Amino acid sequence: MANIYTDSMYEVTVQHTFSAAHAITLGGQAEPIHGHDWRVHVTLAGQSLDDDGLLCDFHAVEEALGAICQPFHNRSLNEITPFDRLNPTAELVARHIADRLALSKALSSDRLHIASVSVEEAPGCTATYRPERRP
């Protein structure tokens, strides 16, 4: 399918939810461990669609995102790599997910990139990471 919309940008967003606890350190003080239902929103973007009229396969992205988040589900983030050595803030969780997703087969196309990964730790409390686009 020819791209007749040369200045267009397409975006798709995939969501995943997992439950996990964490205890972050604020100003040198560790807060008590507590749990959240984490909501992850991954937005992929690109200027062209494939021959089927798709930016990407939602199911492939859902599968990759699920595999990335699965080790966190019903666990303490503080005990899971890399957060056994990093402060498990929503910002760093978003970056970790983006970095892992960038390596997945779901993003193997040159046509798309990760526009953002948002992690909602609690209703109204969202951290967003936007990776730098590589040429």
C-alpha positions in Angstrom: 0.0 0.0 0.0 1.6 3.3 -1.1 1.8 5.9 1.6 -0.2 8.8 0.0 -0.1 10.8 3.3 3.6 11.8 3.3 3.4 14.1 6.3 1.2 11.7 8.3 2.1 10.1 11.6 0.3 7.1 12.9 0.2 6.0 16.5 -1.0 2.9 18.2 -1.2 2.4 22.0 -1.2 -0.9 23.8 -2.0 -1.2 27.5 -1.0 -3.8 30.1 -1.7 -4.0 33.8 0.2 -5.8 36.5 0.1 -5.7 40.3 3.4 -5.2 42.2 4.7 -3.7 45.4 7.7 -1.4 45.8 9.4 0.8 48.3 11.2 3.8 46.8 13.9 5.8 48.5 13.1 9.5 48.8 15.8 11.9 50.1 17.7 9.0 51.5 14.7 7.6 53.4 13.1 4.3 52.3 9.3 4.5 52.3 7.3 1.5 53.5 6.6 -1.2 51.0 3.2 -0.8 49.4 1.4 -2.2 46.3 -0.1 -0.8 43.2 -2.0 -1.9 40.2 0.4 -0.6 37.6 -1.0 0.5 34.2 1.4 0.6 31.3 0.6 2.4 28.1 3.0 1.9 25.2 2.6 4.2 22.2 4.3 3.3 19.0 4.5 5.7 16.1 5.5 5.7 12.4 4.9 7.5 9.2 3.9 4.6 7.0 1.8 1.5 7.2 2.5 -2.0 6.0 0.9 -3.6 3.0 -2.1 -4.6 5.2 -2.6 -1.0 6.3 -1.2 -1.6 9.8 1.5 0.3 11.7 2.2 -2.9 13.7 0.4 -6.0 15.0 -1.3 -5.2 18.3 -1.0 -8.8 19.4 2.7 -9.0 18.9 3.2 -5.8 21.0 0.8 -7.1 23.7 2.7 -10.3 23.9 6.1 -8.6 24.1 4.8 -6.1 26.7 3.2 -9.0 28.7 6.5 -10.9 28.7 8.4 -7.8 29.9 6.0 -7.1 32.8 5.4 -10.7 33.8 8.4 -11.0 36.2 7.0 -8.0 38.1 3.4 -9.4 38.6 2.5 -10.1 42.2 6.1 -9.4 43.3 8.1 -6.7 45.0 9.9 -4.7 42.4 12.8 -4.2 44.8 13.6 -7.9 44.5 13.5 -8.0 40.7 16.3 -7.1 38.3 17.1 -4.2 37.6 15.2 -2.8 40.6 17.2 -4.8 43.1 19.8 -2.2 42.5 17.8 0.8 41.1 15.2 2.8 42.9 11.9 1.4 41.5 10.3 4.7 40.7 7.5 4.9 38.0 9.9 6.8 35.8 12.6 4.1 35.9 10.0 1.4 35.4 8.8 3.2 32.3 12.3 3.5 31.0 13.1 -0.2 31.7 10.0 -1.3 29.8 10.9 1.0 26.8 14.4 -0.3 26.7 13.3 -3.9 26.8 10.5 -3.4 24.3 13.0 -1.7 21.9 14.9 -5.0 21.7 11.8 -7.1 21.0 10.8 -8.6 17.7 7.5 -6.6 17.9 9.5 -3.5 17.0 11.7 -5.0 14.3 10.3 -2.8 11.6 12.2 0.3 10.5 8.8 2.0 10.0 8.0 2.4 13.7 9.5 3.6 17.0 8.5 3.9 20.6 6.9 7.3 21.0 6.4 6.9 24.8 5.9 4.5 27.6 3.6 5.8 30.4 3.3 4.0 33.8 0.4 4.9 36.0 1.3 3.9 39.5 -2.0 5.1 41.0 -5.0 7.0 39.5 -3.8 10.4 38.5 -0.1 9.6 39.1 1.6 8.8 35.7 5.2 8.9 34.7 6.1 9.0 31.0 9.4 8.2 29.3 10.0 9.2 25.7 13.1 7.5 24.2 15.3 9.5 21.9 14.8 8.5 18.3 17.8 7.0 16.6 18.5 7.9 13.0 
